[in-house]
């Protein structure tokens, strides 16, 4: 790895899955341990997000649900190795994934970009909702139209039979 | 010559369409559709969604986004169908693989 000149630390993100039946207390103590490691390596915890319990796409160690936690932090080289070592030691951790976000991590930029992305995602979600409603309305209108057509055809049939 | 054939056509039409106004209308509809669709196959130009929208970001954590590029069996949708550009498709594969590791997206299964 090349030495960074500006003095900014690299940023990392780690997502880990714990067993769904782990108590909040043990989670808390574990979080504090991770925070301790990060400060030990001269970094800061930028973001600590709890995604809650989710259904896993496949079973891991006979568990079908898991508790996701997402942490973004900075630190000198070696933080990730230390954090992963701790994650590996814990029996409650099912899976973890660490990704290097940036060699020179700027907290402000990260937060700004994140807010932008979230806003865009929300907008998309709203648009999707609107489109769904539109489609529903269209379907309803079409249904009415078909009903009317059936009705008119029935009338024609009746007139035909009367002529005969 | 020409006039007589037109007349005959008219007569035919009259004979056919007695009271059946609706059937005539349907014929017309069909004719117009055939005329409009000339030129064989219909092809719509696909655009890479990641290139088109700067705020549509490739992220293995975004489940909603990931699912739109993965089949129900967990396979990655090929470029020729999704319309992604080469760069983004390459990034997408790594993102899908990360998501698979975190059990957000399933590994490819044979179904059932």
Interface residues (C-beta under 8 A of the other chain):
Chain A: X15 X17 X56 X57 X58 X60 X66 X68 X70 X95 X97 X99 X116 X117 X119 X120 X121 X124 X125 X156
Chain B: X22 X53 X55 X56 X57 X59 X61 X62 X64 X74 X98 X100 X101 X102 X103 X104 X105 X106 X107
